[in-house]
Amino acid sequence: KAGVTQTPRYLIKTRGQQVTLSCSPISGHRSVSWYQQTPGQGLQFLFEYFSETQRNKGNFPGRFSGRQFSNSRSEMNVSTLELGDSALYLCASSLEGVGPASNIQYFGAGTRLSVL
Amino acid sequence: AQSVSQHNHHVILSEAASLELGCNYSYGGTVNLFWYVQYPGQHLQLLLKYFSGDPLVKGIKGFEAEFIKSKFSFNLRKPSVQWSDTAEYFCAVIWGNAGNMLTFGGGTRLMVKP
């Protein structure tokens, strides 16, 4: 079974631009969460999508947004990029079935975004 | 705000030494607890988890962790580390009905000297 796939793996953008990152969850997984990882702030939760609806949202400005499609694939978008948005963006998927074990999150390799 | 603390930012051990990494979380009711590991150049992988039941949980690669509710702690242990355990370790918590919102600790970088 293929793991969580994130594309692209690397991105270089300039300040003010916008960017879209993509995440394909493990087949059959219905929940997708996004995290930002930086050396200074560590791993921080961005948002979670389930059944095409945002279920939880972290403490990030409105420039960060996301969506989920009917096939559970998800995208996140960052508009008006700032230097501080440079980070590794991680996607995680979980099954969302019955029982707590179905909520285990499996992570992708991430997209490394550099903002110049 | 709910938070997770990992007290050791960097740990250096020799092979065969015992390992214990601390993790404490702020009070907040029902919790699901996790340890993830990130090997150099690889993605985050689940080491072990606690949802309920026996507070001593065993994970992959000989790791175990003990949930002590009264201390809000979930420390990770391994009796004898190997060079291949060199990695960054993250403790994470999901509180109550927070869906899949993981709150991570700051991580502990472990270096094992051969």
Interface residues (C-beta under 8 A of the other chain):
Chain A: G3 S31 S33 Y35 G42 L43 Q44 F45 E48 F50 R55 N56 G58 L90 A92 S94 P100 A101 N103 I104 Q105 Y106 F107 G108 A109 G110
Chain B: N32 Y36 Q42 H43 L44 Q45 L46 K49 F51 S52 F90 A92 I94 A98 G99 N100 M101 L102 T103 F104 G105 G106 G107
